[in-house]
Every structure is written in structure tokens, then in C-alpha cells.
Amino acid sequence: MKNTVVTFKEAKVRNEKLTMLTAYDYSMAKIIDGAGINGILVGDSLGMVCLGYEDTLSVTMEDIIHHTKAVSRGAKNSLIVADMPFMSYQTSIYDSVVNAGRLIKEGRAQVVKLEGGVEVCDKIEAIVKASIPVMAHIGLTPQSVNAFGGFKVQGKSEEAARKLIEDAKAVEKAGAFAVVLECVPAKLADIITKEINIPTIGIGAGVNCDGQILVYQDMLGMFNDFTPKFVKKYANVGEIMNMAFRKYIDEVRDGVFPEEAHTFKISDEVLEKLY
Ligand code: KIV
């Protein structure tokens, strides 16, 4: 069954948890989709986990479109969410609608995600008016890393907590169908989840959000440059890959691979004619 924005809205009403992971290519999208996930985010985290940047700021529209195309070819049942990269919507309402449209038309995403609260509500409204569903993202919004002075938990003071509640209500009012809460104290995320009618998707926001999202390289143990506190490693795939690569290198060097089963044959009759 294809997941849609309606699936997300109904899950909140039914008190059913939503599951999301990131993906950036066809093969991984196919595996994650096949496991039965509700949504796949082509996150601008691709800048860090796929392209090796130290933050998400250099990710371009072309990067996200390129990866969203691959993911949308691999995932058939998940809701595909494409991240709007830094400066693709902050500049103007016009840019935000044009760029959101490109992620749908060229990338074949069904939904776009953008970061920010009250200050981006005019953009959310305009994109939603263009019939493009928007997932909002508040709390730690990595595109504001320079404004925050680092990747830090948000909403810890009374003022900051009130601002986050206000942001959540504002993005809901602007028409967002769901909102990501990143690095928000669990009890505050719980309050926000109860105060709004759209699903909250948590990452580092505790168990009471309506759903959860993780970056797949983090949860599979494939990205070890740093590991945020909120990551649970469900497997150590990086280590398994390392072992497989080492074995391959050894076998090639020792002449063990390729074996008979991996080689193609030519008839003796043809061979003889070659001498
Ligand atoms: O880019 C991303 O992967 C994200 C998630 C961490 C929510 O925005």
C-alpha cells in the first residue's frame, strides 16, 4: 500500500507510530521500502554522509534532485520526501515554490521538507497553495548551524521552549502536514505532540513523538565520523563491509577469486582456431 500524506494524518488520529529513514540511492531505497517503512527522506544530510562535507550548507538543488530521482525509482510504497537545500527557499516565496516544484517534477518526490518555524511560514503557505505538501522541521535545524553556533539541543530554556511550541503551531497553521522535531528535550516534544494535530516525527526528541526518523548510515553503523547521542546502532554494517572488502582484496591477491563459478566459457573448437 502506497503511503501518502493521508496515511500520515490518519496514523496520528489512530495513535499509530510512523517510521521514516533517509535514503539517497536506488538500491538502499529499495531495501528500506521493502522493509515496510512509511516514509523515506532524501535529506540534505547527504552532504555529510554521502558527499563528505562537514555540514549540510553546500548541498545544491541539483544534488537533491539527482538523489531523489534514484530513490523514487527504488521506493514504491514509501512516501518520498525531498529536502529543500540551504538557500533554495530562504531567499523568496517565488524561489521556494519554484524549487519545491522542481523536487516534485524532476525528482519525483511526493512531498518537500524545509527547516524553520514562524519565519518560514509564508513559504510553507505558498508551497502548499501550489498543491505541494510540506513537512516542516523545527528544533535543531542544521542549515542554521552558523546561527546556532554548533549542533546543539534546542528548546532548553523557558523562552526557547515557548518559541518551539509557537513554531510548531505556526507551521501547522501554515499548512504543513507533519513536522520533524530534531534534538528537542523529550518532555517538550511530548507537549508539542499533544498540542498540534499534525504528526511529529522525532530525531533526538524522545519516544512520545508520533513517529521517528534516523539517517540510515547512522543506524547501520556505516558513518562513524561522529555519532549523535540520539542514534541507536541497529547493526554494525560498516564493520561487516570492511571485513568483506578485506576478504575480497586477499582473495584477488591470492588468486582465489574469481572461481570457476564466476567465469565464462568458450568452446575448445573456437579456442583452437585462435592459435
Ligand atoms: O537531512 C536529514 O537527514 C534530516 C533528518 C535528520 C531529519 O533532515
Residues whose N, C-alpha, C, O or C-beta is under 5 A from the ligand:
A	BS01	KIV	T22 G43 D44 S45 V180
